[in-house]
């Protein structure tokens, strides 16, 4: 695969990941869909899309995936949706990304990996950026939504760790989506009294599941095979930035100095840990 094609695939994948934040926030902000319905439609449409792709490849999902991964995937998507009831796009993406990376770095430390002094400094800066964002004040994001998004990020980090050595990523993801579908149907039954959805909300959720999640993951896996680990990590640093730009352009969301400095500290600190600059 040519470098140009890898670059294009990577760009589309990052836009897809940021698109999940934008689609969810648009639908919830305009009261086009409730968080439970958004989660259910996203998971089920993603599962169907991946199932079709697997069938077209002539593969079988029967031996792929596992319940711990499915639970982590469901936890990420459900918490993500409920968090965006109150969080702006940029803040949500930053908290999600920061928590996911912190979870994965923390796991590495717990299993015996060691950081150099500069990496320790980077980790402290990143953690300070998130704490600074959440400190009480006029521009602080809602605490409940922030906690949910941090949990979503941690769940995504766990899902990524569980899937690191899980075999064919497309088969595994398809099966994990299918299993998560059972969990989201259970949530939908419990939350029936609060269901509220119109066609615009339905299409936002469907686009998030089928395109930004299902197809987005396929594109990312295609690019990932051609990328070095450091290059893949660098690409993911762009997701909160893309989401922030989208929130400003499409939703008119303001960018506070608190968010700017928190983003700079968090993303810069994480980059310092990953690359030991």
C-alpha positions in Angstrom: 0.0 0.0 0.0 1.4 3.4 -1.0 2.1 6.0 1.7 -0.4 8.4 0.1 -3.2 5.7 0.4 -2.2 5.0 4.0 -2.3 8.7 4.8 -5.8 9.1 3.2 -7.1 6.0 5.1 -5.7 7.3 8.4 -7.3 10.7 7.8 -10.7 9.2 7.1 -10.5 7.0 10.2 -9.7 9.9 12.5 -12.5 11.9 11.0 -14.8 9.0 11.5 -13.8 8.7 15.2 -14.3 12.4 15.7 -17.6 12.1 13.8 -19.0 9.8 16.5 -18.7 12.7 19.0 -20.2 15.2 16.6 -23.2 13.0 15.6 -24.0 12.1 19.2 -23.8 15.6 20.5 -25.9 17.0 17.6 -28.6 14.5 18.1 -28.8 14.9 21.9 -28.4 18.7 22.0 -31.3 19.1 19.6 -33.4 16.5 21.5 -33.6 14.4 18.3 -33.0 11.2 20.2 -32.5 9.9 23.8 -29.1 8.5 24.9 -30.4 4.9 25.2 -31.8 4.9 21.7 -28.7 6.4 20.3 -26.6 3.7 21.9 -28.8 0.9 20.8 -29.1 2.1 17.2 -25.3 2.7 17.1 -24.4 -0.7 18.3 -27.0 -2.7 16.3 -26.3 -0.8 13.0 -22.6 -1.3 13.6 -23.1 -5.0 14.2 -25.1 -5.4 11.1 -22.6 -3.5 9.0 -19.7 -5.6 10.3 -21.7 -8.8 9.8 -22.3 -7.9 6.1 -18.6 -7.1 5.7 -17.6 -10.4 7.3 -20.0 -12.3 5.1 -18.7 -10.6 2.0 -15.2 -11.8 3.0 -16.5 -15.3 3.5 -15.5 -15.3 7.2 -17.2 -16.8 10.3 -17.7 -15.0 13.6 -18.3 -18.1 15.6 -14.8 -18.3 17.2 -14.1 -14.6 17.5 -14.8 -12.1 20.3 -15.6 -12.7 23.9 -17.9 -11.4 26.6 -15.4 -9.2 28.6 -14.6 -7.3 25.4 -18.3 -7.0 24.5 -19.1 -5.6 28.0 -16.3 -3.1 27.7 -17.5 -2.0 24.3 -21.1 -1.6 25.5 -19.9 0.3 28.6 -17.9 2.7 26.4 -20.8 3.4 24.0 -23.5 3.7 26.7 -21.4 6.0 28.9 -20.3 8.0 25.8 -24.0 8.7 24.8 -25.2 9.7 28.3 -22.1 11.9 28.8 -22.8 13.9 25.6 -26.2 15.0 27.0 -24.4 17.7 28.8 -20.8 17.9 27.5 -19.6 20.0 24.5 -18.0 18.0 21.7 -14.4 19.2 22.3 -14.5 18.6 26.1 -16.0 15.2 25.7 -13.4 14.1 23.1 -10.6 15.3 25.3 -11.8 13.5 28.4 -12.5 10.3 26.3 -9.1 10.3 24.7 -7.2 11.3 27.9 -8.9 8.5 30.0 -8.4 5.9 27.3 -4.7 6.6 27.0 -4.3 6.9 30.8 -5.9 3.5 31.2 -3.6 1.9 28.7 -0.4 3.6 30.1 -1.5 2.6 33.6 -1.9 -1.0 32.6 1.6 -1.0 31.1 3.0 0.3 34.4 1.1 -2.3 36.4 2.5 -5.1 34.3 6.0 -4.0 34.8 6.8 -1.3 32.2 9.0 1.5 33.4 8.9 5.1 32.5 11.9 7.5 32.1 11.9 10.7 34.1 10.8 12.7 31.1 7.9 10.3 30.6 6.9 10.6 34.2 6.9 14.4 33.8 4.7 14.0 30.7 2.3 11.8 32.6 2.1 14.4 35.4 1.4 17.2 32.9 -1.3 15.2 31.1 -3.0 14.4 34.5 -2.7 18.0 35.5 -4.4 19.1 32.3 -7.4 16.9 33.0 -7.6 18.0 36.6 -7.4 21.6 35.6 -10.2 21.1 33.1 -12.5 19.6 35.8 -11.7 22.0 38.7 -14.8 24.0 39.8 -15.3 27.3 38.0 -17.5 29.2 35.6 -16.1 27.3 32.6 -15.8 23.9 34.2 -17.7 21.1 32.3 -20.7 19.4 34.1 -19.3 17.0 36.7 -21.8 14.1 36.0 -21.1 14.2 32.3 -17.4 14.4 32.8 -17.4 11.3 35.1 -19.4 9.4 32.6 -17.0 10.3 29.8 -14.0 9.4 31.9 -15.6 6.0 32.5 -16.3 5.7 28.7 -12.6 6.4 28.0 -11.4 3.9 30.6 -13.8 1.3 29.0 -12.4 2.0 25.6 -8.9 1.6 26.9 -9.9 -1.8 28.4 -11.5 -2.8 25.2 -8.4 -1.9 23.3 -6.2 -3.9 25.7 -8.4 -6.9 25.5 -8.3 -6.8 21.7 -4.6 -6.4 21.4 -3.9 -10.1 20.7 -7.4 -11.2 19.7 -6.7 -12.3 16.1 -8.4 -10.9 13.0 -9.6 -7.4 14.2 -12.6 -7.3 11.8 -13.9 -10.7 12.9 -13.4 -9.9 16.5 -15.0 -6.5 16.3 -18.0 -7.9 14.5 -18.6 -10.6 17.1 -18.1 -8.1 20.0 -20.6 -5.8 18.4 -23.1 -8.7 18.1 -22.7 -9.6 21.8 -22.9 -5.9 22.9 -26.2 -5.8 20.9 -27.8 -8.2 23.5 -26.7 -5.9 26.3 -28.0 -2.8 24.6 -31.4 -4.4 24.0 -31.6 -5.1 27.8 -30.9 -1.4 28.5 -33.5 -0.4 26.0 -36.2 -2.5 27.7 -35.4 -0.9 31.1 -35.4 2.6 29.6 -38.6 2.3 27.5 -40.5 5.0 29.4 -37.8 7.6 28.4 -37.5 6.7 24.7 -37.8 9.7 22.4 -36.6 9.7 18.8 -37.3 11.4 15.5 -36.0 10.6 12.0 -33.1 13.1 12.3 -32.0 11.4 15.5 -32.3 8.0 14.0 -30.1 8.9 11.0 -27.5 10.4 13.3 -27.3 7.2 15.4 -27.4 5.0 12.3 -24.6 7.0 10.7 -22.5 6.8 13.9 -23.0 3.0 14.1 -22.8 1.9 10.5 -20.3 4.5 9.1 -18.3 6.2 11.9 -18.0 3.1 13.9 -18.4 0.0 11.6 -16.8 1.3 8.5 -14.5 3.6 10.4 -13.0 0.7 12.3 -12.5 -1.2 9.1 -10.7 1.7 7.5 -8.5 2.2 10.6 -7.5 -1.5 10.7 -6.5 -1.3 7.0 -4.3 1.7 7.7 -3.0 0.3 11.0 -1.3 -2.6 9.3 1.0 -0.1 7.5 1.7 2.2 10.4 4.3 2.1 13.1 3.1 2.2 16.7 4.3 5.7 17.2 2.6 6.9 14.0 -0.7 5.3 15.0 -0.5 7.0 18.4 0.3 10.3 16.7 -2.7 10.0 14.5 -5.0 9.4 17.4 -3.8 12.7 19.0 -5.6 14.5 16.2 -9.1 13.2 17.2 -9.9 15.7 19.9 -8.7 18.5 17.7 -10.9 17.4 14.8 -13.8 17.1 17.1 -13.2 20.5 18.5 -13.1 22.1 15.1 -16.3 20.3 14.1 -18.0 21.5 17.3 -17.0 25.1 16.6 -18.0 25.0 12.9 -21.2 22.9 13.1 -22.6 23.7 16.6 -21.1 27.1 17.3 -19.4 25.8 20.5 -17.0 28.2 22.2 -13.4 27.4 23.0 -12.5 28.6 26.5 -9.0 29.3 27.7 -9.4 26.6 30.2 -10.2 24.0 27.4 -7.3 25.3 25.3 -4.7 25.0 28.1 -6.1 21.7 29.3 -6.0 20.3 25.8 -2.4 21.5 25.3 -1.3 20.0 28.6 -3.2 16.7 28.2 -2.3 15.9 24.6 1.2 17.2 24.9 1.8 15.2 28.1 0.5 12.0 26.5 2.7 12.6 23.5 5.7 13.0 25.7 4.9 9.7 27.4 4.4 7.8 24.2 7.3 9.1 22.3 9.7 10.0 25.2 10.5 13.3 23.4 
